[in-house]
Amino acid sequence: MIRICSKCGALLLDDSEDCSFCNAPPDERTQVRAPAVISSVADDADEPEWRLEVSRRLEQYRARRGHLLGDDSQPDLPFREPGAALNVDVDDDIPEHPRSRPASRQRHAERVEIRVQSELDFSSAVDDRARPQTALVPVAALGQRRWAAAIDLLFLGLTCAGFLGLFRSLGGQITLDKTTAVIYLVIGYLFYALYFSIFITLAGATPGMQLRGLSIVRLDGSLPETRQLLWRSFGYLLSGATLTLGFLWALWDEDRFTWQDRISQTYITAAAPLLDGNSFEAPPQQTFAHK
């Protein structure tokens, strides 16, 4: 038997008639017997006794206050209007709003111009090709130039022989060892350089050319300038330093030009030079270069 004080609701644990909390007499209390169901429920639920006691006292307190209801669960949260039913059909298709696409940028057409460089035209350049520009003053034949070169070599050899005779007459001795041979070659090259430099620069032609009736002209057929004659003298020095390779170049050149012809933009001709590059009048025969 579990007895509870009707005045304060305290649990009477012993068999005494007075309540230990309010000291009320037994006639003023109403003994309430707990139904046997509680113990059975406690046994079935396997809950502690103190938790069942707290639940029972809470029910008695609500009974005294008049708030004992059949359903004391938490009311619905006021998320919708009262009386409105929430009817949601899962099978209904929810309309999907079309996703708005960002407006595409308008691409402006860009114009790209590709300019192809035109072919370079060198035909209008002055003295564009190192070859004779007029048929009135052709290049001298190789045979004529060989005869002129032979005459020049003869004069050059006689000059070297005269200096060697003078050297021997003064008591010098001529030997044929390697050192002496190198010295002879150097001296011979110096005579060659002086011979062509002096006659080409000052006279405009060597003695061999003058005897064969040959002269030096520019590409347009007129007499060359002093600057061109200096370059031609340098070409003779270069051709002689390479063991006459510059002279042999005329054998396979398309215009029969030598190195000195290409370097100085001049050539040897058997025709009379023109007075001016644009005229057809031939000047009188001269022995010195046109300054």
Buried (B, 14 or more C-beta within 10 A) or exposed (E): EBBBBBBEBBBBEEEEEBBEEBEBEBEEBEEBEBEEEBEEEBEEEEEEEEEBBEEBBEEBEEEEEEEEEEEEEEEEEEEEEEEEEEEEEEEEEEEEEEEEEEEEEEEEEEEEEEEEEEEEEEEEEEEEEBBBBBEBBBBBEEEBBBBBBEBBEEBBEEBBEEEBEEEEEEEEEEEEEEEEEEEBEEBBEEBBBEBBBEBBBEBBBBBBBBBBBBBBBBBBBBBBBEEBBBBBBBBBBBBBEEEEEBBBBBEEBEBBBBBBBBBBBBBBBBBBBBBEBEEEEBBEEEEEBBE
